[in-house]
Amino acid sequence: MGTALIKIKIMPNSPDADLEIIKNQAKKIILEKQGQNPKTETQSIAFGLNAVIITFALDESKSVDEIQNQLKKIENTSSAEVIDFRRAFG
């Protein structure tokens, strides 16, 4: 099997949510589920609301759904949506 590169957008439930806590918990979940090299960035949405974008590699034989469901359970998170999924080459 190959490796998939996955990008997930995590939306906090308010502009006051601590994005650093969300980023750290998301990285922890991904590493526990055998994801590799998680990288985070912040994306401005509107009216002071920012989303966390997390990008990581995952073996194609593993399920991204399980990771996505765990990310939705992070405190002060309203949603987690896969926004990009592609096969890595090389």
Stockholm file with secondary structure:
# STOCKHOLM 1.0

chainA/1-90         MGTALIKIKIMPNSPDADLEIIKNQAKKIILEKQGQNPKTETQSIAFGLNAVIITFALDESKSVDEIQNQLKKIENTSSAEVIDFRRAFG
#=GR chainA/1-90 SS CCEEEEEEEEEESSTTSCHHHHHHHHHHHHHHTTCEEEEEEEEEEETTEEEEEEEEEEETTSCHHHHHHHHHTSTTEEEEEEEEEEEECC
#=GC SS_cons        CCEEEEEEEEEESSTTSCHHHHHHHHHHHHHHTTCEEEEEEEEEEETTEEEEEEEEEEETTSCHHHHHHHHHTSTTEEEEEEEEEEEECC
//
